Every structure is written in C-alpha cells, then in structure tokens.
Amino acid sequence: MTVLQAILLGFLIVCAVAVSFSRNLLNSIIIYMSFSLVMCMIWICLQSPDLAITEAAVGAGVTTILFFVTLKKIHAIQQEDAENRH
C-alpha cells in the first residue's frame, strides 16, 4: 500500500464519519460527493478505470444531482436557511 492510498483511505473514513454526524442535509450531500470522488481516485490507484469512471459518473454525478433536486422539491434547502437565520 502506498502512502497516497493510505491517505485516501483515511480521508474515506473521515468522510464516512463526518456525513453521519452532519446535521445539515446540504453539507451531507457535499460530503457524500467528496466520498465518491475519493473512492474514484482509489479505483484509479487500483488500476480499475472502468469502476473509477462509473463511480465518478454515478456516485459523484447523478446521485448528487438527484439529492439536490430532492432537497429542492421538498423545500428542505429553504427551511434550513430560515432555521440558520433565526
């Protein structure tokens, strides 16, 4: 295991813990997106470019967009902004 892979694995653990403790839904989605991007880099380090492309497209791309659209549809983003202002 190289130093880069160890750092990336450590960052994956930090992202997993951070998303579970995050109370803001928008922050949770952003942390999840960074988790997917780091996982994409790990797949590249493991010489599996097909999985890396799939992880980047589905994990960081499509899923994140669907989460943002869902938050917008249920008006969760505006509610969190209003709660933070008060």
KEROKOL-396777 format. One record per residue (C-alpha): residue in one letter; chain; residue number from 1; x, y, z. Coordinates in nm, 2 decimals. Last residue first. Layout:
N
<a A NUM <X Y Z>>,
...
% end
This chain:
86
<h A 86 <-3.31 3.26 1.34>>,
<r A 85 <-3.10 3.28 1.02>>,
<n A 84 <-3.00 2.91 1.04>>,
<e A 83 <-3.36 2.80 1.06>>,
<a A 82 <-3.46 3.00 0.75>>,
<d A 81 <-3.17 2.86 0.55>>,
<e A 80 <-3.26 2.50 0.66>>,
<q A 79 <-3.62 2.56 0.56>>,
<q A 78 <-3.51 2.70 0.22>>,
<i A 77 <-3.29 2.39 0.15>>,
<a A 76 <-3.56 2.14 0.27>>,
<h A 75 <-3.82 2.27 0.02>>,
<i A 74 <-3.93 1.91 -0.06>>,
<k A 73 <-3.86 1.96 -0.43>>,
<k A 72 <-3.53 2.15 -0.37>>,
<l A 71 <-3.40 1.87 -0.14>>,
<t A 70 <-3.50 1.61 -0.40>>,
<v A 69 <-3.33 1.80 -0.68>>,
<f A 68 <-3.01 1.83 -0.48>>,
<f A 67 <-3.02 1.45 -0.40>>,
<l A 66 <-3.08 1.37 -0.76>>,
<i A 65 <-2.78 1.58 -0.86>>,
<t A 64 <-2.56 1.41 -0.61>>,
<t A 63 <-2.67 1.07 -0.73>>,
<v A 62 <-2.61 1.15 -1.10>>,
<g A 61 <-2.26 1.29 -1.06>>,
<a A 60 <-2.05 1.19 -0.76>>,
<g A 59 <-2.17 0.84 -0.73>>,
<v A 58 <-2.30 0.77 -1.08>>,
<a A 57 <-2.05 0.93 -1.31>>,
<a A 56 <-1.75 0.93 -1.08>>,
<e A 55 <-1.81 0.58 -0.95>>,
<t A 54 <-1.87 0.45 -1.31>>,
<i A 53 <-1.55 0.62 -1.43>>,
<a A 52 <-1.35 0.47 -1.15>>,
<l A 51 <-1.50 0.13 -1.19>>,
<d A 50 <-1.39 0.13 -1.56>>,
<p A 49 <-1.05 0.27 -1.47>>,
<s A 48 <-0.96 -0.02 -1.24>>,
<q A 47 <-0.58 0.02 -1.18>>,
<l A 46 <-0.61 0.00 -0.80>>,
<c A 45 <-0.49 0.36 -0.79>>,
<i A 44 <-0.77 0.46 -1.03>>,
<w A 43 <-1.02 0.28 -0.80>>,
<i A 42 <-0.88 0.48 -0.51>>,
<m A 41 <-0.93 0.80 -0.70>>,
<c A 40 <-1.29 0.72 -0.77>>,
<m A 39 <-1.34 0.64 -0.40>>,
<v A 38 <-1.21 0.99 -0.33>>,
<l A 37 <-1.46 1.13 -0.57>>,
<s A 36 <-1.74 0.93 -0.41>>,
<f A 35 <-1.65 1.05 -0.06>>,
<s A 34 <-1.64 1.41 -0.19>>,
<m A 33 <-1.99 1.37 -0.32>>,
<y A 32 <-2.11 1.22 0.01>>,
<i A 31 <-1.95 1.52 0.19>>,
<i A 30 <-2.14 1.76 -0.04>>,
<i A 29 <-2.46 1.57 0.02>>,
<s A 28 <-2.42 1.58 0.40>>,
<n A 27 <-2.34 1.95 0.39>>,
<l A 26 <-2.67 2.01 0.21>>,
<l A 25 <-2.86 1.80 0.47>>,
<n A 24 <-2.72 1.99 0.77>>,
<r A 23 <-2.70 1.78 1.08>>,
<s A 22 <-2.36 1.62 0.99>>,
<f A 21 <-2.26 1.34 1.23>>,
<s A 20 <-2.31 1.05 0.98>>,
<v A 19 <-2.16 1.25 0.69>>,
<a A 18 <-1.85 1.33 0.90>>,
<v A 17 <-1.78 0.97 1.00>>,
<a A 16 <-1.80 0.85 0.64>>,
<c A 15 <-1.59 1.14 0.52>>,
<v A 14 <-1.32 1.09 0.78>>,
<i A 13 <-1.31 0.72 0.69>>,
<l A 12 <-1.27 0.80 0.32>>,
<f A 11 <-1.00 1.05 0.40>>,
<g A 10 <-0.80 0.78 0.58>>,
<l A 9 <-0.84 0.55 0.28>>,
<l A 8 <-0.71 0.83 0.06>>,
<i A 7 <-0.41 0.90 0.29>>,
<a A 6 <-0.33 0.52 0.29>>,
<q A 5 <-0.36 0.51 -0.09>>,
<l A 4 <-0.12 0.80 -0.13>>,
<v A 3 <0.13 0.65 0.11>>,
<t A 2 <0.14 0.33 -0.10>>,
<m A 1 <0.00 0.00 0.00>>,
% end
